[in-house]
């Protein structure tokens, strides 16, 4: 039997996939090197400073030995892992009142997962697993519909590229309005309420809406501040709409990046296209197989 040769389209797809994998790995390696360069030295300085502060503490309080101090540090760490802020006193608000619980389940089904709060009981952990099992797909379906609603009056990216004009204006309005509502204005609110700088508020906003959710900044957790009861619930609602908007932006950016890279690295071969057309013209039309819908 004759050997089957791969078509130019298949070869091009394989090359594109290989390029994408290599670019993805390179991006990960680049990010790792940059963060190591930026953060490792600062971490070393902070670790040395912390050890120095512990030595000073032992010198000032001679009734304690190093073992007792380490036990105290361990207790503080366990309290933090359990979601109990070591600052303040026992009059701090509960992490599991309705408003905070509503905020928590929002971070579960949106896969943000700050990590500053998690269920500590076995029953709570089991319920969390099944809640996320059904909640994450439900959230994706909801965000998909919400994104379609936000994008209802915008044409698709392909038509925007092919027919510039009114669609570009609509896209600009979509991006500008969303940027103001979800990225620019909220950090002002968080800076005022939480006492953060605007840069910290913007960092929290983007890390949250991108579902990265480190947990280093979380709203409504400062024990020295008195928040209105619905503060975190309103924040959860803002997160849902912000997620839908940013997901649309990421999808458009991914499409643009893919089209740009494919056009840049793979120019259309006109000779192959002409040859394929000539071959189709010379060959008799093959009967089509009807597939019932």
HELIX and SHEET records of a PDB file:
HELIX    1   1 UNK A    8  UNK A   60  1                                  53    
HELIX    2   2 UNK A   66  UNK A   81  1                                  16    
HELIX    3   3 UNK A   98  UNK A  109  1                                  12    
HELIX    4   4 UNK A  122  UNK A  150  1                                  29    
HELIX    5   5 UNK A  157  UNK A  162  1                                   6    
HELIX    6   6 UNK A  166  UNK A  178  1                                  13    
HELIX    7   7 UNK A  179  UNK A  184  3                                   6    
HELIX    8   8 UNK A  185  UNK A  194  1                                  10    
HELIX    9   9 UNK A  198  UNK A  209  1                                  12    
HELIX   10  10 UNK A  231  UNK A  265  1                                  35    
HELIX   11  11 UNK A  270  UNK A  282  1                                  13    
END                                                                             
